[in-house]
Amino acid sequence: MSAPTVHRLDVRGLEPPEPLEKVLDALDRLPHGEQLCMLIEREPRPLYPLLSNNGFAYKTSSVPGALFEVTIWHAPALED
């Protein structure tokens, strides 16, 4: 099994709500099986419930330089 394609989105330096708008726009076009990796200088806490409520999973990591990297992908569908 090959690694998923990862799309990068750097929203450092943008003022709210532009980072949120950009990530939501990118997620509208994200194919199933691929990931979006967003780089931002503050933890995007308002984004998390939006992701969960819209069928996405995510992982947030802090990286050197006081940055956050948020990796987002389509969550597996729950079976009945």
C-alpha angles and dihedrals in degrees: 000000000000126000115264120258109260120209116202124220119183111194097164114140096020119126120234131297092026096077090052092047092049095049093047090049091050091048090054087064099037110120118224110265093032130095137221118216113198123194115204136158097229131042107264098222095162088059097060100072090045090055094047093046092050101050101266131128123205146184124206123203131178114230131195114284096046092283133137127219115203117192114197131187140162109278116234112264115257113239121226 
